[in-house]
Amino acid sequence: FSSSCLMGVALAVGVFVRDLSPVGCWSSEPLACWVFVLSAAFSLVMFALAGHTDPGKLPPEPRGADVLDDVVAALTADGAADAFEESLSAPPPPSSRNRTSSQRSYKASRLCSATWRRRGLREKYCHQIGACVEEFDHYCVWLNTSIGKGNHRQFVCLAVTEWFTQLVHIYLCWCMMRELVSFSSVSSFIFGVIAGYPLLTLIFIVQCLTCPWVLMLIIHQLRLVIMNLTTNEVMNMHRYDHFWAMKMTEPGRLQKQFRNPFNKGGCFGNCLDFWWHKRRSVQVSQSEHSSHGHSHGDDGQCCSQDHGTHGGQGHGHGHH
């Protein structure tokens, strides 16, 4: 898929050099030509950065019997059931390997069976690259890599640059079609463009079809940046307990309400966290979180679900 993406860029540049430049596009549309050349070059640079930058791969725990012994000891210790629910309210400490088994607490669903890592709330094991990725967003088939903390900003910049480059190329193709083929009727104009410039026609159609899709990708990514969420979390939110809190709305009735523990206080704070601070995995205290509100709505709820008292107490989600 990454080769296909590069081939598409190469074809677009080839059409510009082969069909557009010889017929005077530089003289008729000099500004658009310069913008296309510079944006196409910048797109290739961002493609290389997003595809080859470490997405945030985390090293596996050293394999050995001591790791398994620590897990078994923690799971069979007194109070292990309570520790299951409380052990990972915060990311794992970096010095966890230096702590004894009695000092460690594990939640079985947060233990990665492939790397033996005690995963943080925003870590996820990616099968395609065979590693846990910090702040995992998704696996991109076009870049042939995961998108995580290390390359998420480059990926968003690549999407914006690619969309802008496509718009400029579509504009240049349309202008040159009008210059190359005389217009007498719609059918004769379309037939003249297809018969005389088949490669130009093919690239123009492909660009028109893919440009809206790239725009939707940009809107989706910017929306998640504003809310301080990831694509993986949006898709699997119902399985992640840390996004839900049970609150007593009336005597004998519990209501499950959405809460984002990573929300930094609104659009500006979350954007600043994504582009500058780069601490999206740091949780906000509940008091501070409540004072700032939630990014999903004015009432601070994404969705809610009523449960009876006993049903709400026994409710839970698994993490995978």
N, C-alpha and C positions, 0 to 999 in steps of 0.2 A: 504493500500500500504506500509506503514512503517513496518507493521508486515511481509509482503512478503519479503521486503528487508532484514530484520533481519533473516528470515527463510532461505534465500539464503546463507547468511554468515554462518549460523549454519550448513547447509548442506555441504558447502565447507570445513569447519573445521571438520565435521563428517567424510567426505571421507578421509581427511588427517589422522585422528586418526585411523579410522577403516580399510582402505584399503592400505594406503601408508606407515604409520609408521611400521606396523608389517612385511613388506616385505623388510625392510632395506633401506628406503629412507634416513634415518639419516646417514647411513654409506656411501652411494653412492653419495648423494647430501647434505652434511651437511650445506653448506653455504646457499643454496636455502631454506632449511628447516627453518633455523633460520630467514632468511629474511621474509619468509611467516608468521611465527608465530608472529614476531614483527609488521609487516605491518598489519596483520589481527587485532591485538589488537589495534593498532593505528587507524585503520578504525572505530572500534567500539567507540573509544573515540571521534573521530571527528563527528561520526554520532550523538552521544549524545549531543555534543556541538552545532552542526548546528541545530538539531531538537528542543532543549530546550532553546537555547539562544533567548532572546527577539529580534525579527527581526527589531525592531524600531517602535513599535506601539505608536501612539500618542493619548493622551486622548481627548475625545470629548469635545466640548464646553458645558457649563452648559445649560441644556434645560430650556426654559422659554420665556415669551412674550418679554422680553427686547432684546433677540437676534433677533427675527423676526422684532421688531420695528427698530432696528439698520439697518437691511438689507433694509427694505422698505424705511427708511429715506435716506439711502445712494443712493438707486436706483432712487429715485424721486427728489433728490437734483439737483440744477443747476450744469450743467457741468458733469452730471453723465455719459453721453455717452462717453465723452473724458476720464473720469476716468476708464471706462470699459477697454480701451485699454492700459492704463498706470499703473493701480493699482498694477499689479503683475509682474512688470519687475524684482523685487527682492523678496526674500522669505519674508513672513509676519513677522513683528516684534514680539518678544516674549511677549511684554506687550500690545498686541492689545486689551485685555479685559479691560484695564484701560483707554482706550481712548474713547472720546465721539463719538457719531454717526457722527457728523460733521467732525471729524478728520479722520474717516475711509473711505476707498474707496473699493468697492467690484467689482469683475468681476463675473458675474453670473455663468459662466462655471467653475470657480475655487472654488465655494462654495459647500461643500459636504453636500448633503441633508440628509445623514444618521447621520452624527456627528456634523453638523453645523460648521465644521472647514473651515476656509479660507485656502485652501491647497496651499502649496508651489509648485514650478514647478516640483519637483521630489517626491511629495507625491501622493499616490494613495490609494483609498479605496479598500480594499480586502474583498469581500463578504464572503469568506471561514472563515476568522477569525473575521470579523465584526469590523474592525478598519482601520484607515488610517495608512499607513506604510511609514516611511521616506526612501527615496531612494529605492522605491519598484522596484524589478527586476522581480520576477515572483512568482507564487505559486507552490511549489514542492509537488507533491502527494506522493512521496516516503518518505519525511520527515514529511508530514502532517502539513506543516507550510509555511508561506510566507518567501521569501528571500529578505532581505532589508539591511539597514545600519548596523544593529546589528549583523547579522550572515552571511553576504555575503562572508567574508574572510574565515570563517569556512567551508562554502559550497564549495568554490573552492578547499580548502585543502582536503576536503573529497573526491571530485571527482578525484583529482590527486592520492591520497592514494588508493582509491578503484581500479582505473585502474592499478596501479602498483602491487597491491595485486593479481589482476586477472591474470596479465601476469606471475607472479611467480607461481601461482597455475596451470596455463595451462602448463607451463614448467615442473613442478613436475609430473603432470598427464601423460604427454607424456613420460617422462623418465621411469616412473613406468610401463606404458603400454608395453614399449619395454622390460622391465625386466620380467614382469609377463607372457607375451604371446610370444611364439616363432614366428618368422616371416618366413613363407615359401612362401606365396603369399598375395597380398593385401586383397583379399576376405576372406581368412582363418584368417588373422590377425584381420580384422574388426569383423568377426563373433565370434572369440574367445574372444575379449574384451567385446563385447555386451553380450554374453552368460555367461561369467565368472564374469564380474564386471559391472552389469547394472547401479548401482548408480554412479560409477565412470564415466561411459560413459555419463550418463545424465548430470552430473555436468560439464564435459568437454565440451559438446556441448553447454550448456547454457553459459558457460564462453566465449567460442569462438564467440557466437552470440552477447553477450552484451558488450564485451570488445571494439569493434570498436565504438559502440554507446557512451560509456563513453568517449572515446577519442575525438569524435566529440563534445561532451558537453564541454570538457576541452578547446578545440580549440576555440569554440564559446565564452566561458566566458573570456578567456585570450584576445581574440580579442576585446571584449567590454571593458575590463579593459584598454587596450592600447589606445582605442579611447575615454575613459571616457563616455561611454554610458551604458544604461541598456537594458535588453531584452524587457521590456515594451516600452521603447522609440523607439527601432528599429521596433517593430511591429506597433506602432501607431504614428510614426514620422510625417506622413502627416497631423495629426490632431493637432499638437503642433506648435503654431505660433512662439514660441521663437527659433525654429530651422531654421526659414526661414527669409530672408531679401529681400526686393524688391530693386533692384538697376537699375539705368538708364544706359543701355548699349549703347544706341544711342538715338538721339532726337525722342521723341514720342513712345519709346518702353521700357518697364520695364522687367527685368529678375528676376525670383525668384531663389535665390541662398541659398544653405545650409550653415549654420554657427552653430558651436557648442559652446554655451556660457559657457560650463563647461570645455572645453579643457584647460589643464594646460600647454600647450606648446609642446606636443609631447609625445613619448612613455615613456621616463624616467620620465617626470613630472607627467603623468597620473598614471603610476605604483606607483610612490612615494605617490601620493595622495590617491590611493586605499589602499595600504598596511601600510602606516605610518601616513600621515596627517589626513586621514579620513574626508576630507572636500570636497567631490565630488559635493555637492549641491551649493557650493560657485561659483558664476559666475565670469568670467574674463571680465575685461573692453574691449570694442571693439577695442581700440587702441592697447592694449597688445595682444589681440586675433589675430589681423591682423598681428602684427609683428612676432608672433610665427608660424602662419599658421594653417592649419586644418589637422586633422589626417586622413581625408578620401581620400586625394589625394594630388598630388603636386600642383595642381592649387587651392586647398582649397575648392573644390565644391564636394558635394556628387551627386547632380543632379541639373539640372536647367530646367526652364520652361519659355518660352516667353509669355508675356501678352501684350496686347495693353495698352495704357496709362490709359484708363478708366477702362478696365477689371482688370488691376493689382491693381488699387486703391480700387476696391471693393472686392478684394479677401480676404478670411479669413478661418480659420479652427476652429472647435469646440474642446473643451477639455472635456473629460469625465473621 
